[in-house]
């Protein structure tokens, strides 16, 4: 763990202070509302069906190619 901490500190030691961002200006803090909007768009566009078909086909392919 000590080696990892030293590596991180050496990596960021030479960076100028304006590169490291400690805070951001949040313009729309409604995270749950944004997630709901994205999910509704995902369902309305039909991408949910592509996801479900991909999961089923992938699971079947995995079972067909599994050894043992």
C-alpha positions as CSV (number, residue, x, y, z in Angstrom):
1,X,0.0,0.0,0.0
2,X,2.9,2.3,0.8
3,X,4.3,1.8,-2.7
4,X,0.9,2.7,-4.3
5,X,0.7,5.9,-2.2
6,X,4.2,6.9,-3.2
7,X,3.4,6.2,-6.9
8,X,0.2,8.4,-6.7
9,X,2.0,11.2,-4.9
10,X,4.9,11.2,-7.5
11,X,2.4,11.1,-10.4
12,X,0.6,14.2,-9.2
13,X,3.5,16.1,-7.7
14,X,4.6,17.9,-10.9
15,X,1.1,18.9,-12.1
16,X,0.3,22.6,-11.9
17,X,-2.3,23.5,-9.3
18,X,-5.0,24.5,-11.8
19,X,-5.1,20.9,-13.3
20,X,-6.4,19.3,-10.1
21,X,-10.1,20.0,-9.8
22,X,-11.4,20.0,-6.2
23,X,-14.9,21.4,-6.7
24,X,-17.3,21.9,-9.6
25,X,-20.1,24.2,-10.2
26,X,-23.3,22.0,-10.3
27,X,-26.0,23.7,-12.4
28,X,-28.7,21.0,-12.0
29,X,-28.5,19.0,-8.7
30,X,-31.6,16.9,-9.5
31,X,-29.7,13.7,-9.9
32,X,-32.7,11.4,-9.4
33,X,-34.8,13.4,-11.9
34,X,-32.0,13.2,-14.5
35,X,-31.7,9.4,-13.9
36,X,-35.5,9.0,-14.3
37,X,-35.5,11.1,-17.6
38,X,-32.7,8.9,-19.0
39,X,-34.4,5.7,-18.0
40,X,-37.7,6.8,-19.6
41,X,-35.8,7.7,-22.8
42,X,-34.1,4.3,-22.7
43,X,-37.5,2.6,-22.5
44,X,-39.3,4.8,-25.1
45,X,-36.5,4.4,-27.7
46,X,-36.8,0.6,-27.5
47,X,-33.2,0.0,-26.4
48,X,-34.5,-2.0,-23.4
49,X,-35.6,-4.7,-25.8
50,X,-32.1,-4.8,-27.4
51,X,-30.6,-5.1,-23.9
52,X,-32.9,-8.0,-22.9
53,X,-32.4,-9.8,-26.2
54,X,-28.6,-9.4,-25.8
55,X,-28.7,-10.7,-22.3
56,X,-30.7,-13.8,-23.3
57,X,-28.6,-14.5,-26.4
58,X,-25.4,-14.0,-24.5
59,X,-26.5,-16.3,-21.7
60,X,-27.5,-19.0,-24.2
61,X,-24.2,-18.6,-26.1
62,X,-22.3,-18.9,-22.8
63,X,-24.1,-22.1,-21.9
64,X,-23.5,-23.6,-25.4
65,X,-19.8,-22.8,-25.4
66,X,-19.1,-23.7,-21.7
67,X,-16.8,-26.7,-21.3
68,X,-17.5,-29.1,-18.4
